[in-house]
Amino acid sequence: MLMGMTAATAQDVTWSRSAKTITAQDVLKALEIIEFDDQVEPMKRELAGMSFF
């Protein structure tokens, strides 16, 4: 259920900026909107440790 709420809210955030692709920032904003603020900083730390190529 949490994943569904997060995904739907992240999609709304994405559409609000007239984009088509959900970004990590959209997901972080979605977590804040659905009141899971305590998960934002741990997620940022995890993302900072990842390398994308």
FIKOLZA-1660 file (N, C-alpha, C; in steps of 0.1 Angstrom, whole numbers, plus 5000, padded with zeros to 4 digits):
% residues 53
   i   px   py   pz ch aa at
   1 5008 4988 5000  A  M  N
   1 5000 5000 5000  A  M CA
   1 5009 5013 5000  A  M  C
   2 5020 5012 5008  A  L  N
   2 5028 5024 5008  A  L CA
   2 5034 5027 4994  A  L  C
   3 5038 5016 4987  A  M  N
   3 5044 5018 4974  A  M CA
   3 5034 5024 4965  A  M  C
   4 5022 5020 4965  A  G  N
   4 5011 5025 4956  A  G CA
   4 5009 5040 4959  A  G  C
   5 5008 5043 4972  A  M  N
   5 5006 5058 4976  A  M CA
   5 5018 5066 4971  A  M  C
   6 5030 5061 4974  A  T  N
   6 5042 5069 4970  A  T CA
   6 5042 5070 4955  A  T  C
   7 5040 5060 4947  A  A  N
   7 5041 5060 4933  A  A CA
   7 5030 5070 4927  A  A  C
   8 5018 5069 4932  A  A  N
   8 5007 5078 4927  A  A CA
   8 5010 5093 4930  A  A  C
   9 5015 5095 4942  A  T  N
   9 5018 5109 4946  A  T CA
   9 5030 5114 4938  A  T  C
  10 5040 5106 4936  A  A  N
  10 5052 5110 4928  A  A CA
  10 5048 5113 4914  A  A  C
  11 5038 5105 4909  A  Q  N
  11 5033 5108 4895  A  Q CA
  11 5026 5122 4895  A  Q  C
  12 5018 5125 4905  A  D  N
  12 5012 5138 4906  A  D CA
  12 5022 5149 4907  A  D  C
  13 5033 5147 4914  A  V  N
  13 5044 5157 4915  A  V CA
  13 5050 5159 4902  A  V  C
  14 5052 5148 4895  A  T  N
  14 5058 5148 4881  A  T CA
  14 5050 5156 4872  A  T  C
  15 5037 5153 4872  A  W  N
  15 5028 5160 4863  A  W CA
  15 5026 5175 4866  A  W  C
  16 5027 5178 4879  A  S  N
  16 5026 5192 4883  A  S CA
  16 5038 5201 4877  A  S  C
  17 5049 5194 4874  A  R  N
  17 5060 5202 4868  A  R CA
  17 5060 5199 4853  A  R  C
  18 5049 5194 4847  A  S  N
  18 5048 5192 4833  A  S CA
  18 5058 5182 4827  A  S  C
  19 5062 5172 4835  A  A  N
  19 5072 5162 4830  A  A CA
  19 5065 5149 4829  A  A  C
  20 5072 5140 4822  A  K  N
  20 5067 5126 4820  A  K CA
  20 5074 5116 4828  A  K  C
  21 5086 5119 4833  A  T  N
  21 5094 5109 4839  A  T CA
  21 5096 5112 4854  A  T  C
  22 5093 5102 4863  A  I  N
  22 5094 5104 4877  A  I CA
  22 5109 5104 4881  A  I  C
  23 5113 5114 4888  A  T  N
  23 5127 5114 4893  A  T CA
  23 5128 5111 4908  A  T  C
  24 5140 5109 4913  A  A  N
  24 5142 5107 4927  A  A CA
  24 5136 5118 4935  A  A  C
  25 5138 5131 4930  A  Q  N
  25 5133 5142 4937  A  Q CA
  25 5118 5142 4938  A  Q  C
  26 5111 5137 4928  A  D  N
  26 5097 5136 4928  A  D CA
  26 5092 5126 4939  A  D  C
  27 5100 5115 4940  A  V  N
  27 5097 5105 4951  A  V CA
  27 5099 5110 4965  A  V  C
  28 5110 5118 4966  A  L  N
  28 5112 5124 4979  A  L CA
  28 5102 5134 4983  A  L  C
  29 5097 5142 4973  A  K  N
  29 5086 5151 4976  A  K CA
  29 5073 5144 4979  A  K  C
  30 5071 5133 4972  A  A  N
  30 5059 5125 4975  A  A CA
  30 5059 5120 4989  A  A  C
  31 5071 5115 4994  A  L  N
  31 5072 5110 5008  A  L CA
  31 5068 5121 5018  A  L  C
  32 5072 5133 5015  A  E  N
  32 5069 5145 5024  A  E CA
  32 5054 5147 5023  A  E  C
  33 5048 5147 5011  A  I  N
  33 5033 5149 5010  A  I CA
  33 5025 5139 5017  A  I  C
  34 5029 5126 5016  A  I  N
  34 5021 5116 5023  A  I CA
  34 5025 5114 5038  A  I  C
  35 5033 5124 5043  A  E  N
  35 5037 5124 5057  A  E CA
  35 5046 5113 5061  A  E  C
  36 5055 5110 5053  A  F  N
  36 5066 5100 5056  A  F CA
  36 5079 5108 5056  A  F  C
  37 5079 5120 5062  A  D  N
  37 5091 5129 5062  A  D CA
  37 5103 5122 5068  A  D  C
  38 5101 5113 5078  A  D  N
  38 5112 5107 5084  A  D CA
  38 5120 5098 5075  A  D  C
  39 5114 5095 5063  A  Q  N
  39 5121 5086 5054  A  Q CA
  39 5129 5094 5043  A  Q  C
  40 5127 5107 5043  A  V  N
  40 5134 5115 5032  A  V CA
  40 5149 5115 5034  A  V  C
  41 5154 5118 5046  A  E  N
  41 5169 5119 5048  A  E CA
  41 5175 5105 5046  A  E  C
  42 5170 5094 5052  A  P  N
  42 5176 5081 5049  A  P CA
  42 5177 5078 5034  A  P  C
  43 5166 5082 5027  A  M  N
  43 5166 5079 5012  A  M CA
  43 5177 5088 5005  A  M  C
  44 5178 5100 5009  A  K  N
  44 5188 5109 5003  A  K CA
  44 5202 5103 5006  A  K  C
  45 5205 5098 5018  A  R  N
  45 5218 5092 5020  A  R CA
  45 5220 5080 5012  A  R  C
  46 5210 5072 5010  A  E  N
  46 5211 5060 5001  A  E CA
  46 5214 5064 4987  A  E  C
  47 5207 5074 4982  A  L  N
  47 5209 5079 4968  A  L CA
  47 5222 5085 4966  A  L  C
  48 5227 5091 4976  A  A  N
  48 5241 5098 4975  A  A CA
  48 5252 5087 4974  A  A  C
  49 5249 5075 4980  A  G  N
  49 5259 5065 4979  A  G CA
  49 5258 5056 4966  A  G  C
  50 5249 5059 4958  A  M  N
  50 5247 5051 4945  A  M CA
  50 5254 5058 4934  A  M  C
  51 5258 5050 4925  A  S  N
  51 5264 5056 4912  A  S CA
  51 5255 5052 4901  A  S  C
  52 5252 5061 4892  A  F  N
  52 5244 5059 4881  A  F CA
  52 5252 5061 4868  A  F  C
  53 5251 5052 4859  A  F  N
  53 5259 5054 4846  A  F CA
  53 5250 5052 4834  A  F  C
% end
